[in-house]
Amino acid sequence: MKLPNRIIFGLLLCVLMVSAPHAEHMPIWVSALCATALAWRAYIARGNLQLPRRWLLILITAGGALGLIVEFHTLFGQEAGVTLLVMLTSLKLLETRSSRDAILVIFLSSFIIITNFFYSQSIPTALFMLATLLVIVSTWLHLQSAALPVKARARIAGLLLAQSLPLMLVLFVLFPRVQGPLWGMPRSDLGRTGLSESMSPGSISKLSLSDEIAFRVTFKGIPPMRDLMYWRGPVLADYDGQTWTAGRTATGTSPQLDDLSAPVDYTVMLEPNDRRSLFALEMPTRVSIPVKMTYDFQLRVRDPVTSRLRYDVRSQLVYRANAQEEPIQLRYATLLPRGINPRARELAEGWRSAYANDETIMLAALHYFTQQKFGYTLEPPPVGVNGIDDFLFVTRQGFCEHYAGAFVFLMRAAGIPARVVTGYQGAEFNELGDYFIVRQSDAHAWAEVWLQGRGWVRADPTAQVSPARIQTGLTAVMRDNAALPLLARTSSPWLLKLRFNLDLIAYRWNLWVLGYDNERQFALLTRLGLADIGWSKLVLYMAGLLALLIGLFAFLMLRRLYAHHTDEAVRLYRKFCRKLARTGVIRAAHEGPQDFAARASLARPRQSPAITNITGLYIALRYGAEPDPEMLKALRHAVGAFKL
């Protein structure tokens, strides 16, 4: 039987809604092919035209599969597999003729919903997928009963989804957690925003234009002051004249931290960034997950962070880092390319001749940035081949990467070991959720200098040029700069409150839904008194709760179905029979209303007129052609007045 056009357009809407979010992840030609297939099928339905020949569909499908092989070099895997599934579902509509084909499209659409969470697990994505599922269920109901109006289908579909919520909740809470995130499959083309393993003029200033969240932090005690919040990330020691990159470790010994004090404990929820670096306050001494601390105090994980990662850290805000440094490492930290930035070299050599020790030279360099009236800007002028000379003596306008890079160059030119440290500085406190937010706009670069007896010491020339950047944040320095991201402009109280409320919702979603791992499941079960429960008992409890819920739903549905089929006249007549039964006149299961009335009249002759009247009204209402409201009212009054 030919499918009605309304069902065809419903199926088109289902496929469009589940496929649209994939458009930005699929090759352009695949998106164009899918859109063409959907438009073609809509045109065929609207004009009551013939579906394309099977040989043409086979040719298009084979060509699409060949194109995917050329594009991905395979038909398997996450990207290629999802793209193939979306393409085949779109093409399936071009041969959809029967109810069986329609059901297959509905099943495929329901499966494609899940694949959307490979790319995004945010609340808007979940809400859009819920709306999509509502459309799919409504279309399925239309396929089963074409007479149902649109509002009725939507209401029933919503009721079905609402009934599934308790089952979903039981499965979510009790289903044994797998190790690792369910949707965190490695990807290479996500285009994440975040700090890279290198730094060149303009790299961090561009990152500061992003209001994306890098990570959130919850402190377990009193948080440190903002100017102490240096979130350490990649350390850069190699310089080629333009770009700083992560250097090689010249020694195999372990890093040493001494004279530790001012400990602080906190929890970091890191957003996916496709990097191996973790971020922690300087200096971390304990991390709750397996990490490697490199010789220059970086926290590194084995695999890139492709899904949200939560870890606890203890950091010491006062420390001595590698006070007994290896000579080969110190020599490596003084290397500079030859023949560039002669004026900067001359300035550093003058300091070396004028001052007695390294610390005095470091302070002189920091004072130089204050004395010469440097400017702090997101849009510094371009520099030439001798970029540091141009910055120090010509433009004197730059962002944190300009200051950190120039400072480290000056230190090395003076013979002092130094390196660039990148990460984030500061954080924004969300008082609604009692946690801190670190955004990409908080990206920062500073320097480390090795001093005899003190080890590696942090030096931040940006703090000399723009103290407000460190103490308050980027918006305090560039409040009127239109280049700043919208959510970084905190001048509007209502915008600030809206931002914090939205972020709190997202944070709770990440923490209790996306972050519900085996650790959180164990903590919840412990609070419920089930700390020693094993997987087998957990599965049994889960199955028992599911069976209980399904039984409860079945009972309520059957009771409602029974009540629906029992009209008011039947209910009143049964009430009448129960009154007679209390006097010993019990109606037999096979006994009809008239026979029962005759027998009851013989047993209770005084009530014979009332019995005859009630029975007559019931028969007329139950078996008559058109129910009479006045007659029903009379029956209700007669049964109520019937007494023995």
GUZA-948445 format. One record per residue (C-alpha): x, y, z. Coordinates in nm, 4 decimals. Layout:
REM residues N
X|Y|Z
...
***
This chain:
REM residues 644
0.0000|0.0000|0.0000
0.1291|0.3446|-0.0941
0.2295|0.5631|0.1989
0.0333|0.8879|0.2438
0.2263|1.2077|0.1741
0.1830|1.3186|0.5360
0.3857|1.0207|0.6534
0.6489|1.0826|0.3839
0.6889|1.4439|0.4971
0.7049|1.3248|0.8582
0.9871|1.0866|0.7677
1.1649|1.3665|0.5805
1.1437|1.5849|0.8907
1.2829|1.3030|1.1074
1.5837|1.2448|0.8812
1.6449|1.6185|0.8434
1.6464|1.6781|1.2204
1.8806|1.3887|1.3027
2.1153|1.4695|1.0132
2.1370|1.8492|1.0339
2.3784|1.8582|1.3331
2.6167|1.6335|1.1369
2.6473|1.8813|0.8505
2.9437|2.0631|1.0049
3.1301|1.7347|1.0602
3.0644|1.5712|0.7225
3.2350|1.6569|0.3915
3.0489|1.9291|0.2026
2.9689|1.7001|-0.0894
2.8022|1.4472|0.1457
2.5858|1.7189|0.3013
2.4915|1.8355|-0.0490
2.4063|1.4780|-0.1547
2.1844|1.4242|0.1517
2.0073|1.7580|0.1044
1.9477|1.6751|-0.2622
1.8038|1.3335|-0.1728
1.5617|1.4867|0.0801
1.4538|1.7620|-0.1599
1.4106|1.5078|-0.4411
1.1893|1.2867|-0.2245
0.9782|1.5863|-0.1179
0.9352|1.6861|-0.4837
0.8273|1.3307|-0.5737
0.5714|1.3212|-0.2911
0.4315|1.6642|-0.3732
0.3887|1.5831|-0.7433
0.2835|1.2179|-0.6974
0.5711|1.1156|-0.9265
0.7388|0.7794|-0.9644
1.0296|0.6892|-0.7396
1.3693|0.6618|-0.9116
1.4694|0.3311|-1.0660
1.6583|0.0862|-0.8524
1.9622|0.0848|-1.0833
1.9943|0.4631|-1.0412
1.9832|0.4362|-0.6617
2.2440|0.1595|-0.6675
2.4658|0.3773|-0.8850
2.4277|0.6792|-0.6522
2.4907|0.4669|-0.3429
2.7992|0.3037|-0.4925
2.9335|0.6435|-0.5987
2.8758|0.7834|-0.2503
3.0492|0.4869|-0.0855
3.3439|0.5238|-0.3246
3.3648|0.8933|-0.2396
3.3746|0.8098|0.1324
3.6572|0.5642|0.0760
3.8524|0.8352|-0.1045
3.7698|1.0866|0.1700
3.8328|0.8704|0.4781
4.0291|0.5766|0.3279
3.7789|0.3467|0.4984
3.4079|0.2877|0.5527
3.4547|0.2004|0.9189
3.5354|0.4042|1.2260
3.3528|0.6928|1.3879
3.3706|0.9640|1.1201
3.3357|0.7407|0.8149
3.0730|0.5165|0.9766
2.8486|0.8010|1.0913
2.8766|0.9771|0.7548
2.7899|0.6551|0.5716
2.4890|0.5961|0.7983
2.3513|0.9475|0.7426
2.4010|0.9208|0.3660
2.2328|0.5792|0.3377
1.9375|0.6893|0.5524
1.8820|0.9922|0.3282
1.9009|0.7762|0.0158
1.6696|0.5165|0.1737
1.3836|0.7666|0.1492
1.4129|0.7533|-0.2306
1.2953|0.3905|-0.2247
1.0522|0.4120|0.0667
0.7194|0.2722|-0.0542
0.5679|0.0610|0.2229
0.5124|0.0731|0.5972
0.8045|-0.1648|0.6397
1.0364|0.0850|0.4675
0.8977|0.3665|0.6838
0.9631|0.1718|1.0051
1.3204|0.1066|0.8930
1.3733|0.4808|0.8362
1.2319|0.5486|1.1835
1.4688|0.2952|1.3400
1.7676|0.4427|1.1539
1.6703|0.7932|1.2634
1.6472|0.6768|1.6241
1.9974|0.5334|1.5997
2.1473|0.8437|1.4360
2.0289|1.0447|1.7389
2.2900|0.8662|1.9488
2.5711|0.9523|1.7072
2.5115|1.3245|1.7592
2.6557|1.2851|2.1082
2.9905|1.1882|1.9582
3.0411|1.5543|1.8788
2.8534|1.7405|2.1492
2.7065|1.6438|2.4853
2.5809|1.9886|2.5822
2.2375|2.0707|2.7171
2.1211|2.2364|2.3897
2.2213|1.9234|2.1987
2.0317|1.7016|2.4443
1.7210|1.9218|2.4223
1.7316|1.9244|2.0422
1.7687|1.5466|2.0343
1.4730|1.5154|2.2735
1.2613|1.7290|2.0388
1.3821|1.5156|1.7480
1.2818|1.1992|1.9315
0.9383|1.3491|1.9946
0.8983|1.4046|1.6191
1.0140|1.0490|1.5444
0.7666|0.8942|1.7904
0.4861|1.1146|1.6566
0.5636|1.0007|1.3025
0.5639|0.6397|1.4184
0.2217|0.6903|1.5800
0.0946|0.8462|1.2579
0.2139|0.5385|1.0729
0.0175|0.3161|1.3119
-0.2986|0.5299|1.3204
-0.3392|0.7843|1.0422
-0.6694|0.9073|1.1928
-0.4998|1.0609|1.4962
-0.4727|1.4425|1.4716
-0.1342|1.6116|1.5084
-0.1993|1.7364|1.8629
-0.3123|1.3928|1.9786
0.0010|1.2302|1.8323
0.2235|1.4875|1.9981
0.0454|1.4384|2.3311
0.0754|1.0594|2.3174
0.4402|1.0812|2.2096
0.5162|1.3160|2.4994
0.3345|1.0816|2.7394
0.5367|0.7839|2.6164
0.8633|0.9731|2.6618
0.7544|1.0882|3.0087
0.6753|0.7290|3.1064
1.0252|0.6276|2.9999
1.1939|0.8795|3.2324
1.1775|0.6618|3.5501
1.3202|0.3669|3.3550
1.5943|0.5887|3.2157
1.6752|0.7195|3.5637
1.7113|0.3669|3.7065
1.9373|0.2634|3.4182
2.1462|0.5789|3.4493
2.1981|0.5515|3.8247
2.2477|0.1755|3.8608
2.3902|0.0565|3.5305
2.7558|-0.0383|3.5948
2.9853|0.2406|3.4776
3.2422|0.1541|3.2137
3.5956|0.2809|3.2556
3.6415|0.5997|3.0608
3.3801|0.8266|2.9033
3.1163|0.6593|2.6922
3.1259|0.9180|2.4149
3.4885|1.0256|2.4445
3.6163|0.8525|2.1343
3.9427|0.9972|2.0004
3.9058|1.2484|1.7205
4.1563|1.4527|1.5271
3.9332|1.7057|1.3540
3.7427|1.8641|1.6392
3.9163|2.1993|1.5980
3.9354|2.2536|1.9741
4.0342|2.5936|2.1051
4.3165|2.5900|2.3559
4.6826|2.6436|2.4286
4.9195|2.4778|2.1862
5.2694|2.3401|2.2413
5.4257|2.6520|2.0887
5.4099|3.0305|2.1192
5.4724|3.3041|1.8662
5.3717|3.6728|1.8565
4.9935|3.6901|1.8367
4.9167|3.3279|1.9282
4.7905|3.3921|2.2820
4.6318|3.7287|2.2007
4.4168|3.5517|1.9408
4.3230|3.2909|2.1989
4.2190|3.5674|2.4377
3.9417|3.6604|2.1957
3.7638|3.3346|2.2803
3.5164|3.3145|2.5678
3.5157|2.9333|2.5637
3.5718|2.7676|2.8993
3.9098|2.6018|2.9514
3.8279|2.4451|3.2886
3.6367|2.4991|3.6115
3.7841|2.4769|3.9613
3.6291|2.4047|4.2992
3.8521|2.4750|4.6005
3.8136|2.2653|4.9139
3.9179|2.5489|5.1436
3.9915|2.9171|5.1169
4.0946|2.9912|4.7579
4.4162|3.1848|4.6910
4.4169|3.5435|4.5728
4.3725|3.6013|4.2017
4.7291|3.7257|4.1530
4.8549|3.3861|4.2771
4.6409|3.1875|4.0341
4.9020|3.0855|3.7776
4.7707|2.7707|3.6102
5.0822|2.6028|3.4738
5.0689|2.4364|3.1317
5.3236|2.3784|2.8526
5.6783|2.4963|2.9229
5.8687|2.6296|2.6203
6.2482|2.6294|2.6103
6.3444|2.6206|2.2387
6.3561|2.9446|2.0382
6.4214|2.9701|1.6636
6.3966|3.3459|1.6346
6.0182|3.3547|1.5841
5.8537|3.0726|1.7781
5.9000|2.9224|2.1221
5.8430|2.5480|2.1392
5.8563|2.2768|2.4043
6.2169|2.1853|2.4587
6.3829|1.8554|2.5113
6.4811|1.7366|2.8571
6.8553|1.7396|2.8850
6.8598|1.5218|3.1966
6.6859|1.2099|3.3136
6.6578|1.3041|3.6814
6.3261|1.3743|3.8527
6.2028|1.7242|3.9394
6.2648|1.8390|4.2955
6.0404|2.0618|4.5049
6.1662|2.1864|4.8435
6.0552|2.4236|5.1185
5.6912|2.3578|5.0459
5.4240|2.5578|5.2253
5.0805|2.7154|5.1739
4.9122|2.3977|5.0436
4.5797|2.4270|4.8623
4.3455|2.1465|4.7568
4.1023|2.1781|4.4678
3.9215|1.9920|4.1911
3.9634|2.0724|3.8219
3.7071|1.9867|3.5543
3.9005|2.0232|3.2293
3.7190|2.0719|2.8997
3.8304|1.8662|2.5949
4.1239|2.0309|2.4166
4.3040|1.7525|2.2240
4.6226|1.8210|2.4243
4.8180|1.6105|2.6690
4.8857|1.8894|2.9184
4.6874|1.9256|3.2395
4.6644|2.2543|3.4260
4.7325|2.3103|3.7936
4.8401|2.5910|4.0227
5.2138|2.6257|4.0599
5.3405|2.3912|4.1890
5.1381|2.0676|4.1944
5.2534|1.7939|4.4294
4.9665|1.5440|4.4158
4.7137|1.4518|4.1447
4.4286|1.2026|4.1752
4.4715|1.0504|3.8276
4.7722|0.8862|3.6609
4.9939|1.1653|3.5263
5.3584|1.2243|3.4552
5.5351|1.5274|3.5977
5.8129|1.6245|3.3617
6.1486|1.7671|3.4654
6.0141|2.1210|3.4096
5.7039|2.0538|3.6260
5.4467|1.9975|3.3556
5.1580|1.7579|3.4192
5.1195|1.5298|3.1175
4.8774|1.2454|3.0452
4.9418|0.9602|2.8061
4.6588|1.0335|2.5608
4.5179|1.3668|2.4395
4.2228|1.4970|2.6410
3.9339|1.4376|2.4001
3.6603|1.4319|2.6625
3.5868|1.6175|2.9834
3.8364|1.5212|3.2559
3.7977|1.5661|3.6309
4.0899|1.5411|3.8722
4.1846|1.6487|4.2257
4.5097|1.8364|4.2872
4.7170|1.9575|4.5780
4.9484|2.2474|4.5005
5.2076|2.4293|4.7081
5.2023|2.8031|4.6492
5.5425|2.8525|4.8151
5.8257|2.6308|4.6939
6.1816|2.5938|4.5665
6.1910|2.4235|4.2271
6.5072|2.2342|4.1273
6.7378|2.4421|4.3470
7.0147|2.1924|4.2597
6.9720|2.2046|3.8840
7.1766|1.9919|3.6456
7.4502|2.1962|3.4685
7.3547|2.0569|3.1290
6.9944|2.1714|3.1834
7.1115|2.5197|3.2793
7.3279|2.5474|2.9670
7.0366|2.4364|2.7559
6.8194|2.7119|2.9115
7.0632|2.9821|2.7905
7.0707|2.8901|2.4202
6.9755|3.1529|2.1621
6.9888|3.1551|1.7821
7.2798|3.3566|1.6433
7.2660|3.6800|1.4499
6.9280|3.8140|1.5591
6.8124|4.0970|1.7868
7.1527|4.2672|1.8357
7.0115|4.5620|2.0312
6.8453|4.3332|2.2857
7.1723|4.1430|2.3258
7.3580|4.4692|2.3801
7.1073|4.5775|2.6468
7.1397|4.2440|2.8314
7.5211|4.2483|2.8128
7.5170|4.5979|2.9620
7.3183|4.4685|3.2579
7.5647|4.1832|3.2975
7.8510|4.4292|3.3147
7.6706|4.6688|3.5490
7.5223|4.4312|3.8060
7.6840|4.1752|4.0296
7.4336|3.8892|4.0400
7.1557|3.7283|3.8401
6.8721|3.8401|4.0656
6.9692|4.2048|4.0285
6.9765|4.1652|3.6493
6.6313|4.0058|3.6586
6.4947|4.2954|3.8625
6.6586|4.5442|3.6264
6.4871|4.3798|3.3291
6.1495|4.3901|3.5033
6.2046|4.7551|3.5948
6.2927|4.8299|3.2321
5.9396|4.7365|3.1205
5.7939|4.9792|3.3740
6.0391|5.2609|3.3068
6.0034|5.2646|2.9284
5.6235|5.2948|2.9305
5.5302|4.9832|2.7409
5.1674|4.9324|2.6387
4.9447|4.6272|2.6773
4.7178|4.5586|2.3785
4.5398|4.2772|2.1957
4.6360|4.4282|1.8607
5.0112|4.5000|1.8680
5.1871|4.6445|1.5611
5.3657|4.3926|1.3351
5.7379|4.3309|1.3844
6.0124|4.2274|1.1466
6.2857|3.9628|1.1448
6.4394|4.1060|1.4613
6.1048|4.0945|1.6325
6.2264|4.1362|1.9883
6.4370|4.4405|1.8965
6.1352|4.5944|1.7228
5.9184|4.5257|2.0251
6.1663|4.6520|2.2863
6.2842|4.9662|2.1091
6.0271|5.0611|1.8424
5.6645|4.9543|1.8954
5.6671|4.8865|2.2713
5.3125|4.7553|2.2336
5.2310|4.3901|2.2901
5.0443|4.1138|2.4675
5.1699|3.8703|2.7302
5.3537|3.6509|2.4766
5.5561|3.9525|2.3602
5.6628|4.0383|2.7140
5.7386|3.6820|2.8225
5.9327|3.6027|2.5043
6.1336|3.9265|2.5144
6.2083|3.8883|2.8854
6.3372|3.5310|2.8451
6.5504|3.6418|2.5479
6.7050|3.9208|2.7590
6.7764|3.6805|3.0436
6.9450|3.4296|2.8152
7.1418|3.7038|2.6436
7.2694|3.7997|2.9905
7.3713|3.4381|3.0547
7.0862|3.3601|3.2945
6.8899|3.0342|3.2445
6.5289|3.1182|3.1599
6.2254|2.9697|2.9851
5.8685|3.0574|2.8869
5.5726|2.9083|3.0742
5.2259|2.9154|2.9196
4.8939|2.8475|3.0826
4.6202|3.0605|3.2332
4.6221|3.3376|3.4887
4.3370|3.4252|3.7190
3.9811|3.2935|3.7310
3.6278|3.4232|3.7542
3.4293|3.3319|4.0646
3.0723|3.2107|4.0184
2.9174|3.2715|4.3571
2.5970|3.0924|4.2541
2.7838|2.7610|4.2348
3.0848|2.8421|4.4569
3.3413|2.7585|4.1888
3.5843|2.9391|3.9586
3.5738|2.9614|3.5799
3.8911|2.9804|3.3720
3.8246|3.0826|3.0121
4.0428|3.0827|2.7039
4.0525|3.4613|2.7394
4.2540|3.4008|3.0597
4.5378|3.2453|2.8562
4.8705|3.3861|2.9652
5.2449|3.3511|2.9258
5.5099|3.4293|3.1831
5.8760|3.3495|3.2464
6.0859|3.1400|3.4802
6.4413|3.2316|3.5741
6.6855|3.0034|3.7546
6.8602|3.1743|4.0467
7.1354|3.0233|4.2580
6.9951|2.8860|4.5827
6.6348|2.9642|4.4882
6.5842|2.7424|4.1855
6.3313|2.8328|3.9190
6.1570|3.1580|4.0088
5.8485|3.2954|3.8380
5.8887|3.6366|3.6749
5.5937|3.7982|3.5001
5.6820|4.1142|3.3038
5.3127|4.1615|3.2189
5.2519|4.2349|3.5874
5.4995|4.5250|3.5597
5.3320|4.6734|3.2529
4.9691|4.6064|3.3458
4.9187|4.5043|3.7103
4.5403|4.5200|3.6643
4.5607|4.2297|3.4146
4.6969|4.0045|3.6897
4.4947|4.1364|3.9798
4.1557|4.1846|3.8106
4.1577|4.0318|3.4639
4.1640|4.1220|3.0980
3.8393|4.3187|3.1093
3.9868|4.5619|3.3633
4.2586|4.6518|3.1142
4.0492|4.6567|2.7957
3.6979|4.7249|2.9125
3.6129|4.9334|2.6062
3.7840|4.7063|2.3547
3.5181|4.5784|2.1149
3.7442|4.2868|2.0221
3.6785|4.1170|2.3548
3.4248|3.8322|2.3502
3.0722|3.9215|2.4594
3.0744|3.7044|2.7717
3.4045|3.8579|2.8817
3.2440|4.2031|2.9141
3.1240|4.2189|3.2739
3.0064|4.5804|3.2805
2.6405|4.4768|3.2657
2.5102|4.3252|3.5941
2.2229|4.1409|3.4273
2.4562|3.9973|3.1632
2.6940|3.8840|3.4350
2.4127|3.7195|3.6315
2.2780|3.5527|3.3188
2.6217|3.4219|3.2333
2.6721|3.2769|3.5808
2.3291|3.1114|3.5826
2.3838|2.9536|3.2421
2.7282|2.8345|3.3403
2.5984|2.6891|3.6666
2.3438|2.4839|3.4740
2.6147|2.3635|3.2371
2.8468|2.2868|3.5291
2.5833|2.0786|3.7097
2.5089|1.8959|3.3839
2.8777|1.8196|3.3346
2.9227|1.7169|3.6966
2.6172|1.4976|3.7581
2.5252|1.3722|3.4111
2.8318|1.3673|3.1870
3.0636|1.3262|3.4850
2.8687|1.0433|3.6486
3.1509|0.7892|3.6407
3.2219|0.4813|3.8488
3.3671|0.6976|4.1254
3.0526|0.9085|4.1572
2.8328|0.5989|4.1276
3.0221|0.4364|4.4141
2.9849|0.7525|4.6262
2.6082|0.7598|4.5618
2.5646|0.3910|4.6422
2.7661|0.4397|4.9602
2.5291|0.7153|5.0731
2.2404|0.4754|5.0021
2.4005|0.2098|5.2226
2.5113|-0.0094|4.9319
2.8869|0.0388|4.9595
2.9721|-0.3333|4.9415
2.7418|-0.4197|4.6541
2.9008|-0.5994|4.3599
2.8230|-0.5841|3.9905
2.6049|-0.8961|4.0018
2.3844|-0.7629|4.2831
2.3780|-0.4208|4.1194
2.2408|-0.5755|3.8012
1.9821|-0.7708|4.0033
1.8666|-0.4581|4.1871
1.8458|-0.2738|3.8593
1.6436|-0.5520|3.6959
1.4130|-0.5675|3.9996
1.3462|-0.1944|3.9927
1.2824|-0.2037|3.6188
1.0388|-0.4932|3.6608
0.8630|-0.3080|3.9434
0.8277|0.0088|3.7347
0.7070|-0.1805|3.4286
0.4531|-0.3687|3.6432
0.3332|-0.0425|3.7965
0.2926|0.1146|3.4518
0.1085|-0.1930|3.3265
-0.1275|-0.1860|3.6261
-0.2048|0.1836|3.5785
-0.2613|0.1409|3.2059
-0.4870|-0.1615|3.2503
-0.6825|0.0138|3.5232
-0.7267|0.3167|3.3023
-0.8252|0.0963|3.0105
-1.0779|-0.0823|3.2293
-1.2193|0.2462|3.3550
-1.2391|0.3791|2.9995
-1.4498|0.0849|2.8861
-1.6770|0.0995|3.1917
-1.9305|0.3743|3.1288
-2.1337|0.5562|3.3895
-2.4451|0.3432|3.3409
-2.2510|0.0217|3.4056
-2.0913|0.1718|3.7144
-2.4294|0.2723|3.8586
-2.5864|-0.0671|3.7814
-2.3001|-0.2479|3.9562
-2.3524|-0.0243|4.2571
-2.7208|-0.1292|4.2537
-2.6237|-0.4989|4.2361
-2.3855|-0.4552|4.5319
-2.6698|-0.3131|4.7400
-2.8845|-0.6184|4.6629
-2.5929|-0.8528|4.7334
-2.5709|-0.7200|5.0903
-2.9190|-0.8659|5.1500
-2.8299|-1.2045|5.0010
-2.9678|-1.1425|4.6486
-2.6508|-1.2015|4.4468
-2.6448|-1.1737|4.0707
-2.4972|-1.4767|3.8953
-2.2230|-1.4262|3.6338
-2.4426|-1.5689|3.3563
-2.7578|-1.3869|3.4645
-2.8879|-1.1046|3.2455
-3.0380|-0.7791|3.3832
-3.4022|-0.8781|3.3174
-3.3708|-1.2293|3.4685
-3.1919|-1.0867|3.7700
-3.4615|-0.8182|3.8123
-3.7373|-1.0838|3.8060
-3.5628|-1.2958|4.0674
-3.4799|-0.9917|4.2860
-3.8428|-0.8736|4.2699
-3.9630|-1.2143|4.3975
-3.7059|-1.2050|4.6787
-3.7824|-0.8410|4.7699
-4.1413|-0.7711|4.6640
-4.1575|-0.4390|4.8464
-3.8719|-0.2998|4.6309
-4.0064|-0.4538|4.3092
-4.1116|-0.1193|4.1490
-3.7677|0.0347|4.2190
-3.5878|-0.2762|4.0904
-3.7927|-0.2748|3.7702
-3.7379|0.0994|3.7193
-3.3594|0.0814|3.7685
-3.3265|-0.2206|3.5418
-3.5305|-0.0562|3.2676
-3.3226|0.2632|3.2798
-2.9991|0.0626|3.2675
-3.1088|-0.1477|2.9688
-3.2169|0.1628|2.7786
-2.8898|0.3398|2.8466
-2.6651|0.0389|2.7910
-2.8233|-0.0997|2.4790
-3.0158|0.1961|2.3408
-2.9215|0.3672|2.0146
-2.8445|0.7122|2.1636
-2.7631|0.7706|2.5345
-2.9960|1.0207|2.7008
-2.8320|1.2499|2.9626
-3.1655|1.2948|3.1394
-3.2117|0.9193|3.1606
-2.8588|0.8819|3.3063
-2.9464|1.1466|3.5632
-3.2635|0.9546|3.6520
-3.0670|0.6298|3.6912
-2.8139|0.8019|3.9181
-3.0965|0.9363|4.1375
-3.2816|0.6018|4.1473
-2.9704|0.4032|4.2481
-2.8860|0.6616|4.5130
-3.2377|0.6436|4.6565
-3.2591|0.2631|4.6453
-3.2692|0.1281|5.0022
-3.3461|-0.2138|5.1489
***
